Amino acid sequence: MTSQVGDPSVIDADLIDRCFTHPGTVSYQALDAIHARLNVLYHILAPSEDSISCRYQIIKYIRDELHSIFPELQLIPYGSFVTRIFLPDGDVDLSIIVAEDDANDVFSQFYTHLKEIASSQEHATFKITNLSKIQAEMSIIRLVINGIFIDISAARPTGLVTSLYIQLLNDSIGRNNLLKRSVILVQAWSLYEAHILGSHSQMLNSYALRVMTAFILTNSPELVHPLQVLFKFFAFYSTFDFTNNTITAFGVIPNSEVDGSDPRALYDYVLRNDGMSQQYISKESLLFLVLARIMLANVYPELSGCLRRFKASTSQSENISEDIPSTENARLETLFRYIEHAMRYRKEPKKAHDKIGSRAIPDALSDAVRAVVQSPISLSKILSFPSSSSVYHPTIISILDPVHPCNNLAKATSAASFARLRAALRMGYLQLGALMMLLCDKTAPLSAIQAEFDLLFSNTFAHFEVELQTVQSLSAPSSFNATSSNENLLNISSGAIYHELLNVMTLYLLG
């Protein structure tokens, strides 16, 4: 049987929707064959115990080297490593928690320290290569350790908020980590097959792809399989009207209704017009994420500004806290009392031997940050969103950042890149459509189904130097145990990310 790639007339989208949910649509032999093939792909792509352990060891090594010259500073991982949706070639993002006034000096000294190590590590366990310091608005130390790319910055790790959002959404969607499993497939196809991943080349970034995938899942609750999600991804975005619409994680917004909106107005619009979001993440949780993103970007001025507004409001006859329940007001008063304490603490002259790491974080300050979680709706009434100069404007492709409403995740995409993206998605639709139709054809030989799958991910197998003979042997049902797949490592705790986020916010509050 020959491939039907290139002929859209043979693709029956309704039949494909049923192929993993209606018994009898696909033969058990075909399902076993495609599951075995997919397991091989996840075996290559999904984080393994070794890859996670290796990255943890590298993070510990860098942290130890940082502490050898700055014992008071903390090093925090964030991004895809935290949520376990990184590809084997994915980098590790690290942030040094340091005051902005000290960042340049810390970076210069730490870069010099790493450079000295790199020049004298002939038999080192951790071998540093490709070390460079990139001077930008926020300096970045970029290096490779044992083949793993590392980015170190003093940027506030706002990616922790994004990580918590992705984890909460993944938990809510459920279906055995379907969001994460689908994201891994979408990222792999975009990077290795279509070459449409990379904002540095005016293409889409990983976060944009994750939001696009989340949209597919939140609007298609009938999907149960990553290949279904990938097919729906191709089918929807290859024909979507990006010129007139903006994509969010939960729905589509007409550009005409949000062009020029400030962040608060945009957030209010999304919440008011899309009840679907609250089926997955509560209004309170989503608001907390938005507020945490704002405060983590500049937590001390934001919270101290809240304190001034709260004090001013309580001295007015018609004040901002009138419609806040008394228990909520009490929490805010507690929060701001501790913020005042932190402000006085920051103004006290620091002694030369007074290291941040040598003093425990006062419990009161941790409780203060936790109060933000307890009453996010109340706090939102006095927390200023970014200035009106930071407004949302649609571009060639518009994808809304769920936790930073005015941020268009696809703003770097050029017109030429958009044309490439559209063509790649169309080809993906035709290729995967041909595979899915073969699955639904009970007369199709298993060899044809396997060959079509291998064609869809041929560059991925080639990139990791996986011979097709190896894929064939690993795909034998008796040789690969799906229950021991790397997919199990996608299970992580949203609570752990939440507590790390609180810890970082408290550190910045301490200054």
N, C-alpha and C positions, 0 to 999 in steps of 0.2 A: 504494500500500500504506500503511495507517495504522499508527501506532505502537502497540505492544502494552504500553506502560507501564501499570502498574497491575494486570496479570494475571500473577501469578507462575506460573500453571500452564503457561504456554507456554515457560518458561525451562528448558532442559535443560542442567544444569551439566556433565554428563559430555561432552556434545557441545561445549560451549564450551571445556572443557579441551583438546580435540583440535584446535580450529580453527586454531591456529598451529603445531602440531607434526606433524599428519598431512596429507601432500599430498592434495589433492583435496577436503578438507572444505570449503574456501573457494575460490572462484574467484580466479584471478590478478588479474582486473580489480578485484574487491572488495578484495583485499589491497593492490593499488597505490593504490586510492582512500583506504583507511583509513590507510596509511602516509604518504601525502601530507598528509592532514589532520593526522595526529599530528606530522609534521615542522613544519607551520605552528605548531602549539601550542608545540613545543619552541623554535622560532625566537623566539617571544614570551617564553617563560618561562625557558629555560635561560640560564645566564651566557654572555655574548658577549665577544669580545675587547675591545669598547668598554667594556662594563660593568665588566669586571675591571680594565682599565687605568684607568678613571675612579676606581674605589675605591682602587687603589694610589696614584694621584696625591693623593687626599684624605688617605690615611694618611700619605704623605710630608709633605704640607703641615702636618698636625697635629703630626707628629713634629718638624718643623723649628721650629714655633712653641714646642713644649715645650722644645726644646734651646736656644732663644733666652734662656730664663730658668733652665732646669735642664739644662745640657749633660751632666750625669752620669747622667740617667735614661733608661730604655728604654721604648719604647711597643710593645706586642705585640698583633697582631690574633689573635683566636680565634673559634671558633664556625663558622657555616655558610659564611662567606667562605673559610675555610681549606680546606674540603672541596669547595667549588664547588657547593653544593646550595642556594644562596640564591635566592629569588624576586626579580623586579625591584624589588618594594617592600620587600625585606628590609633590615634595618639592618646596620651594621658594628659589631661589639663590639671595643673596644680596652681594654687594661689597661696602666696605668702601673706599672712595677716600682719600688716604693718601700717603704721600711720603714714598718711600721704607725704608729710614733711620729711620722713625718713626713707621713703621708698627708693629714691635715686641712689642714696649712699649705700643702702643695704644691697641693692642690685649690683652696683659696681663692685663691692667687696665680694659678694657671693660669686659673681661671674669670674673675677680674678682667681678666687679659690678653686672653682671648677676647672679653670684653664690650667692651673698648676697641676691638678690631679690628672687631667687628660694628657699632659706632657710626660707623665712619669708613672704609667700604669701598665707596664709590659705584661705582667702576669696577674692583673687585677681580676677579681670575680665579676665586678661591674665595669665594663669597658665603655668609656665615654668617647663618642665620635661626633663629627658634624656639629661641634659646639659653636653657637653664634649668639650675638646679642642684637636684637632688632629694636632700633630706636623708633618709637611711634608715640602716639598720644599716651599710651601706657606701654612701657618697655617690656619686652619678652625675651627670656632666655630660652633658646631652642637648642635641643641636643638629642642625640640618639644614645640609648644605653642598651646594650645587648640586643640591638635590632628594634627596640621599641622607641617610637618618637615621643618626646616629652616637650610640653610647653609650660614654662614657669613664668608667672606674672604676679604683680601686686594688685591686679584688678580685683575688685570685690567679686566674690564667687556667686554672682547672681544665677549662675547655672544650677546652683543647688535648688533654687525655687523651681526652675524648669524640670529638674530631675524629680522633685516631689510631685509636680503636676503630672508628669508622664506616669509615675508609679501609681498615683491615685487613680488615674484614668484606666490604666491597665488592670488594676484590681477591680474596678467597677465594671469594666467590660467583661472580664473573666474569660470564660471559654478556654481555660488552660493557657493563660498568657498569650491569647491570640493577637493582641496589639503588638507585643514585643516580637513574637515569631514572625508576624507580617512585616514589621519594620525592618527586621534583619534581611528578609528577602528583598524588600523594596530597595534598601540601601545597597545590597550586593549587586542587584541588577543595574541600578543607576550608576554605580561606580565602575564595575568591571565590564558590563555588557554595553551600556548606552553612553557611558562617559558624560553623564549630565549632573554629576555630583561634584560641587566645589565652587564656593562663592568667589574664590580668588580668580577663577576663570570665567566669571560672570554667569555661572550656572547656579543651581539650587544648593542650599546648605542642608546639612543633616536634619536640623531642627525643622526646616520647612517640610521636608519629606515626612517627618513624624507627624506633623500637624495634618498634612494631606492624608496620611494613612488613618489617623484618628477620625477624620471626617467621614471616610468611607465606612468605618466600623460603627460609628455612632448613628449613621443614617441607614445602615443595613444590618439590623440585628439578626437577620436570618443567616448571616455568614458564619461558618463554623471551621473553615479550613484556610490556611495561609494562601494556597493557590487560588481559591475563590476571591480572597481579598486582593491579591495581585491582579487577577483578571479584571475585577471591578475597578481597581485603580487605573489600569490601562484604558478600559472602556470609557470611564467617566472623564478623565483628564485629557484624553486625546481629542475630545470634541467640546470640552468645556469653554464657555464664553468668558475668557479672562479679561477681555476688553471692557466689559461692563459690570463685572462682578468680583467680589472679594471672597476668598475662602477663609472660613474659621474652622476650629476643631469640631464645631457642632452644626454649622449650617452655612448657607450662602447669603451674602449681603450685597444688595445692589450698590455699586460705587456711588451713584448719584445721591444716596441717602446718607453717606458717611464722609464724603470728600470734604476735608477741611475741619473735621471734628477734632476737639481736644480729647485727651485720654479719658476723662471722666464721662464726657458725653458719649464717647464711643462705647465705653464699658456699659453705661446705662442702656444704650440702644441694643446691644447684644443681649443683655439680660432681659430687657423688656420684650424683645421680639422673638426670643428663642427659648421656649420652655424646655426644649429637649436637653439643654445643657444640665439642667438640674436633675435629670434622670440619672446622670452619671457623676456629677460633682455638685454638692450642695452650694447654694448661694453663699453661705457663710465661708465654706472652704475656698471657693473661687475668689471671694473678696479678700480673704486672708492672703492668698497667693499673690494677688495684685498688690496689696499693701506691703507685703514682705519684700516683693521685688523693688518697690519704690524705696523703702527704708534701707534695704541692704545696699542699694546704690549709693546712699548717702545717709546712713542711719542717724548719726548724731544731730546734724542740722534739722532733719525731718522731725525727730522726736522732740527736740527742744523747741522747734516751731509750734508743734502741737501743744506743748506745755503753755506757751504764751497765749495761744488762741483759747485754750481751755480756761485759763485764768481770766482772760478778758471776757469770755462768755459768761462766767459765773458772777461777774460784777455788774452785768447788764440786766435790766428788768425783763427784757425779751431775749433770752439767751439760747445758745446753740444746743444746750443739753436738756431743754424742756421736754422734748419728745423721746428722751432716752430713759428707760426704766431705772429706778433708783439703784437696783443691784448693779446695773451696767455702769452707772455713774460712780458707784463705789469702787468698781474695778479700775475705772479710768483714774480716779483720784489716787488710788494706790500706785498705779503705774507711774503717774507723773510725780508723785512724791519720791519714788526711787530715781526717776530721771533727774530731779533736782539734786539728789544726793550724788549722782554720777557727774553732773555738771560741776558741782563743787570739788569733787574728787579730781576731775581733769584739770582744774585751775590750780590745785595745790602744786607747789614746786617739787619736782621729782629729784630725788637724790641719785647720785651717780650709780650706786649699787642697787637701786630699786628696779628690779627686773619684773616685767609682766609675768613671766613664767614662774617667779618665786612666790607669788601671792595667789591665794585662792580667789576665784571669782565669787563675790558675795552672793549668797542664795537669793537675797532680795532682788538683785539685778536679773537673775535668771527668772524669778517670779514675775518681774516687770515685763520682760519680753514675752513670757507665757501669757500675760494678761492680754496681749495683742490678739492671741488666738482665741481667748475666751470671749472677747467682745469686738470682733472685727467690724461689725456693722456700726457700732457706736463710734469706734475710732475713725471710721471712714468719714464721719460727719465733720471732723476737725483736722483730718490729714489732708494736706494740699497735694493734689496731683501735679505732675510736671506743668510748667508754665504753658500758656496758650501758644507760645512760639513753637512748641513741640506738638505739631498736629499731624494727623494722618492724611496722606495723599496716595491714592492708588497709582500704580505704575504698570508696566507691561504685564507683569504677573503680580497679583496682590494676595498675600497670605498673612493673615493676622496672627500676631504673637498673643496667645491666650492670657499670659500673665503680664504683658506690657503692651496695652492696647494700641498705642500709636506706632508700634514697631512693625513695619512691613518686612517680613522675613525674606521676601524675594526681590527686594528693591535693587539688588545688584545685577539682576538678570537683564541682559541686553536684548535688543530686537533679534540679532543674529542667533543668540543663544536660545531665545524663545522658539525660533523656527526649527532649530536642531532638536529642542525638547519635544515639540509637537510631533516631529517626524519619528523620533525614537519611541515615543509612547504609542504611536500608530503601529509601528513595526512590532512592538511588544504585544499589542492587542492581537495582531494577526498571528504571531507565533504561538502565544499561549492559547488563543482561541482554537488553533489547529490541534494543539495538544489535548485540550479539554474535549473537543469533539471526538477525537480518537478514543478518549476514555469512555465516552458515552456510546461508542460503536462497539457492540459486543462481539463483532466479527473481526475487529482489529487485532493483529498479532501483538503480543507483548513487546516484541523487539521493536516494532514501529513506535509504540508509546514511549519506550525507553529512549529511542533515538531522538524523538521530538523533544523530550525533556533535556537530553544532553545538548541539543542544539540551542535551546533557550538559555542555558548557562554554560555554553562552550568556553567562553573567555574566562569565566570564573574557575572552571576546572583547569584550564591551561595556566592561569595566573599562579595557582597553587601547585602546579606541576603534578596534577593528578591525572594519570593515564586512564583512558576509558576502560582498559582491561581491569584496572584496579577498581573503578567504579562498578563494573559488572560483578566482580567478586564480592565487594562490600554490599552490593544490593541484594545478594541472595538472602532470602528471608531468614535462613538459619544462621547467618553470619553477623547479623546486626540486631541488637536488642533495643527496641525503641524505648523501653522504659528506662534504660541507662543513658539515654541521649543527653547531650549537653543542654538540651532545652530545660532540664530540671534545674539548672543553675540560674535560670531567669527568675526563680522565686526569691525575692528579697523583701525586706520589711520597709513599708513606707514610714513606720514609726522611727526607724533608725535614721532615715534621711531628715525627718522632721526634727529630731533631737539635735542632729548636727547643724541644721539651719538655725535653731534657737541658740546653740552654742556660739556660732559665728556672729550672729546679731548681737549677742551679749558682749563678745570680745570687742566689737566695734563700738558699742556703747561705752565700754570702759576706756576706749581710746588707747 
